[in-house]
């Protein structure tokens, strides 16, 4: 069988994917062993159609192996009762990962060996990985936590609970992410008073004293410490600017200190793969090792042997990401094959690397870096020789560089839009320009500066001066391209069939182009390119023919964010949520490097995933942080035609920055006319019941208390009505009802959907308000376990008396109202 390892890898990856989609428990490890044995017999014996039979059996073996592996991924912790969602517990064990100290937060995984609950002295032995998060209360606690590390014995008390699942359709599923890292529980604690690390972990003499670190943990701790010390060398060489964090990521795979804005710029241009340790890094490392070893006069065989032995050390030192492991395995297999003088077929090498990784951990298949690493490498092996023959460029170096860039962009495109929902058409040019420069100039010089700086800071600083100049040029190019990129596209998340169809059409286009060049037959190439164009058009706007309207009440925690898609494809965003932080003077140490921000971390990814290429209108009902905080990221990353405000000025920095950014990016800043009607499309109209702020002839005024100044909108979509109320209070409700009655407005038969004001606060939603609007459905946008007690029980009672059904984002997650010609349907995430 030609290239047996290649066929093995294809069948094994496909079978693993099938196993991940089947219901749990359908297959087992026993079936995997039987199918693998039968596949081996089919390969060795002259069985008819043995390739097809062997691949089919390998599919079954891989699917069974995945299911058997997954069946063992269970928790040994049993909750006190079936109804218990979280409880206090004391865990004893060892720290099982590197410890991240970021502002007032410490995070790590621990291997728990004993658990105690309900204050009992007796504990229960377990074997469980637990994700730990500690919120620090004092600066001294931060200093102490920086000395914790992998393998340290630890005992701590906190609240144990399962990780949270995705709360929005298509949102990041943290529970699934931890599950695939064999973690089923989170433990959270405040302060370190109940934390004992090292010898103190067993100082109370109770049963279940913390076990010692294993040999593997000690080795990993040594590796963590070495990486940290080398990172400290970069900190000494580059005390100012973004160079230290950038070089830590580039050379060592330490991404925590990378400047968040700089990383975002690399991401917008599709350049983050430069910062991930992958094939180019390993190739540069191996080439450097081979050159140095030959310089010292070692024989070819010894040179290859030493380089082979050094590759695992480099992979561990760089953090061991899936892309680095893939490149390291391929390098080791290639070096071993060269040492023994046996086959060196690249497809067999990559196939063997893939199978070994999936045998070690089948969950690798779900990792985006694993997928991109193997797909792009496979595409380069197969596609570059073919594309270079089609390219009418004579200089070999230029031909090769263009071929590598184009093929890599084409192969990575479906996976990129599937996971990141956007692409820059400048990405190809940016990669063509910067990948060789960074990989073959900056990376080697940065590594030399690191090694020199480890011996002598002045020696490293001399090389570092040149590295800074090179980095400045890189940062200017990346910054200019990211901030002034007219070719950036938002791309909705495609279906898996679309991804498969794109790759099939692309392969057909390559085969057809070769046939056209060699035999003068263009039919296959033309048909394949036409199919690609149709797929691209459909993938860019798959809902273009849909005439259903949708209103998404997104779960943004304690805040509001409502996305409206009209039947004709217009998009309106009412508020954007926001993260409210409270900092006192002297709390600067609590600031995190890249704090969680609703707009950039949650709202913008959801908008992109749903194919929001442009927002026709953004309504900031008022200027409190939990309503406009997330809009900053929206106006920075998604084109906006107009931003409507409430006509007052809170005078805070976030409001000023939001409106200035919106204007700089071409959006109009408007106030809405009270009583005005705004046609959004042929089936959708907004009526401004309350514009907030002063009247049309009154000057803009500063208003610190914004709730009572909320914009109130009545939307009619087809025959369905929605009432959006911002954070209006009872006083404003009464004033609006009086104005409506004074103007002779007849009470509506009922409103179909009421967005309950101010997250269900007791200061809003009076009986009079509900009696006037008589909502059939109500929705409360409120954070889970919020500190304000929202929604208020009295408000819920009034809503129940009004006779309608009430939905809540804290209980239901995202709530989607789909408006059709027949009425409205409701779907909730949880």
Secondary structure, 3 states (H helix, E strand, C coil): CCCHHHHHHHHHHHHHHHHHHCCCCCCCHHHHHHHHHHHHHHHHCCCCCHHHHHHHHHHHHHHHHHHHHHHCCCCCCCCCCCCCCEEEEEEEEEECCCCEEECCEEEEEEEEEEEEECCCCCCEEEEEEEEEEEECCCHHHHHHHCCCCCCCEEEEEEEEECCCCCCCCCCCCHHHHHHCCCEEEEEEEECCCCEEEHHHHHCCCCCCCCCCCCHHHHHHHHHHHHHHHHHHHHHHHCCCCCHHHHHHHHHHCCCCCCCHHHHHHHHHCCCHHHHCCCHHHHHHHHHHHHHHHHHCCCCHHHHHHHHHHHHHHHHHHCCCCHHHHHHHHHHHHHHHHHHHCCCCCHHHHHHHHHHHHHHHCHHHHHCHHHHHHHHHHHHHHHHHHHHHHHCCCCCHHHHHHHHHHHHHHHHHHHHHHHHHCEEECCHHHHHHHHHHHHHHHHHHHHHHHHHHHHHCHHHHHHHHHHHHHHHHHHHHHHHHHHHCCCCEEECCCCCHHHHHHHHHHHHHHHHHHHHHHHHCCCHHHHHHHHHHHHHHHHHHCCCCCCCCEEEEECCCCCCCCEEEECCCCCEEEECCCCCCCCCCCCCHHHCCCCCCCHHHHHHHHHHHHCCCCEECEEECCCCCHHHHCCHHHHHHHCEECEEEECCEECCCHHHHHHHHHHHHCCCEEEECCCCCEEEEECCEEEEEEECCCCCCCCCCEECCCCHHHCCEEEEEECCEEEEECCCCCHHHHHHHHHHHHHCCCCCCCCCCEEECHHHHCCCCCCHHHHHHHCCCEEEECCCCCCCCCCCCHHHHHHHHHCCCEEEEHHHHCCEEEEEECCEEEEEECC
